[in-house]
Amino acid sequence: MTLRHLFPSCLLTLCIVTPTFAQQAADSVSPEEATAMAAFANLSGAADAAMTAKQEGRPVSADDWMVVAANPLAVEAGAAVLADGGTAADAMVAVQAVLGLVEPQSSGLGGGAFLVWYDAATGEMTTLDGRETAPIAATPTLFQDENGERLGFFDAVVGGLSVGTPGTPKLIEDAHRRWGQSNWADLFTDAIALADSGFIVSPRMAGAIANDADRLQRFPDTADYFFPGGTAVAAGDLLTNAAYADTLRQIASRGTDAFYTGPIAEDIVATIRNAPGNPGVLSTVDMALYDVVERDPVCVPYRSFEVCGMGPPSSGALTVGQILGMLDSYDISDPADPDTWRLIGDASRLAFADRGRYMADSDYVPMPTEGLTDPAYLAERATLLRGDDALPEVTAGNPNWDHAQLWGDDLSIEFPSTSHISIVDSYGNALSMTTTIENGFGSRLFVRGFLLNNELTDFSFATHNDGYPIANRIEPGKRPRSSMSPTIVTQDGEPTLVIGSPGGSRIIGYVAKAIIAHVDWGMDVQQAVSMPHLVNRFGTYDIEEGTDLISLEDPLTELGYEVNIRGLNSGLHAIAIGDTLQGGADPRREGIALGE
Ligand code: GLY
């Protein structure tokens, strides 16, 4: 096995496997690859083989169980639980605990998550909302200055103002209580050991730290961890996190009461309220009141499948479902045909128009949730796609709704980050969970060994648009609208695909396209997650740089789109369920699929 096999250069930069799947493997080993190898040098043979499979563009196959996540150390922790007879919920706890250590910029105890669960014993789908909440003291103008002007994005993000009450600890505990069978405390053993004895910093984590040096060094505790002695933590460094180990020990022994009340909660609140330059308003009452909400899954038929995911406050399942629902009556069988991308792009634009007007936390604002995915409404919207060129203008539609209300279109700003976990256990249960602290490194506030989220900036900074209230405005206790799209696809009631991705509001396009690639273009899961991206949210067509799909730039421009070639940093993690389990991990990130 060469260094290149163990950690291919395409993981460090960008390796895209096109529909023809010409793998762009490097001919020589770079210093980064050598560092990357060190980062994961102690991985099992199975993890090593999983990396090779990803490099070669092959899915990982297994018969019994499978786990896919963004870092091999986290995947191995989950795999150990599954191999020991644990459920997908048990494994998720172990994966999340390690991700919070080795990929702290993306998710962790200080953030929130959504989880979709398929229960093999009952055949039921359940969704859990562990989204952060706005503090009781938050006002709709939280992100406006004294003149009513909206704050700049990073002025709002960095510091205490953007921090919502974390939901991830309660979510993992709730899922374990419902569906776990392993001993709760044992699920933290690997994460605690890694935090105590140290883990090798991955190239991705190191790169993220270097890219965010100014913001991370604004707060002493954050700077001490990521810049010990004033120097950025580098790829290949051995990093310990005793504070994180201590926090996990307390959660392991006393449950998440140890997090939501008492000294840890008090430290979180003090960190937020005393953040220099940008104090927030979260209180110990907010912490003590936090709860996970079970919500109805949103399921939309597509071809012979049902695509199920997380409803409000996530816009994920509704928007993915609208895109697929509008495309259902069209022939999009040829990914090389620009008209296929016109249909996908304009269906996305129509769905995003509805998202911007109607989607928010339905506990706070009335929402036409059923109307938005009503087949008759989607069929009517789909007639708008009948032309030959890009739609010159796209506006929100008028879904059936028993509530009279005029909303203003949303004015939220969104940047990508986040992490996705897909798991199938040996009992046939399936779990799809997208987990986040919002922006890379969240609010940049670091306390008790983890970062606090900046999820409140997923709210609209403005309260009104054109005189109409915005559904996703800030309100006390409300959950900010999300794009996270943890998804389980079923056929005849049985799960066939578990999938999700990070990527801000582009998550929706990444997930919809990967489902289309698997269902319509017959790609296996690795091909589907590796395929280059074309994403259209609000009109501009983003094409992934360095990929074959750039050949579509001219045809799409001729159809009337503004085309933008750029990096598109998804982190799609998927498991296809058939006679065997097939796992695919996004080559744009460091994760792997592991199964047995
Ligand atoms: N903060 C990313 C999302 O919830 O969509």
Residues whose N, C-alpha, C, O or C-beta is under 5 A from the ligand:
A	BS01	LIG	T436 E438 D458 R481 S482 S483 M484 G504
